[in-house]
Amino acid sequence: MLDAKGIDPLPPTHTVPSSEGFLAAVRAGLGWGMIPELQLTDEIAEGTLVRLEDSHQDVPLYWQSWTLDSERLNRVTETVRQASSQLLVPARSRARTEQPPSRPGRGASTPSTAGYKRRK
């Protein structure tokens, strides 16, 4: 977006370690940024935040989890997958999102079987 607007040099950047903190920083006027639609509540309608452009950019999302053999982590992973399949817009093409091919019945990303197993 900056290249298209001819902005050079690039403006300063900041690292905010959470999506909630990032939204709070943008609300506070620290800068501008891309906010997921699901994270916005009434900011656009109330005028708290404004769109810089009337465009949309999809980005790939990945689920990462520990390499532990844990039934609890497996349940959390399955819950996240189910919720994401209902709430997120599917990628338009594999080439655009560069996602690895999915394994049957497991989805695009799966917990690694490498690493340490949980001690019983």
C-alpha angles and dihedrals in degrees: 000000000000092000091051089053092048093241110164134193099035116252121247116281132215132202117226112182099213137043090232091052091047092054090047090051092051091046089051091054098250089135144300130286149156112278122191112247092233090058095054115086114174100330095113095043092047093046093240087125128023132202114249089203135008091242137108131216123195117210128192116253124207131196115219125187140169119278092239124128093237126150090204093055090046090053091048090049092050091048091051091049093050093047093046092051089055100040108032128073111245117244113267096223137001092230092056096050097033093218119166116248113275124245115235111273094357106079129230097307127035135182112271118250090205123095132036127346119221114261115240 
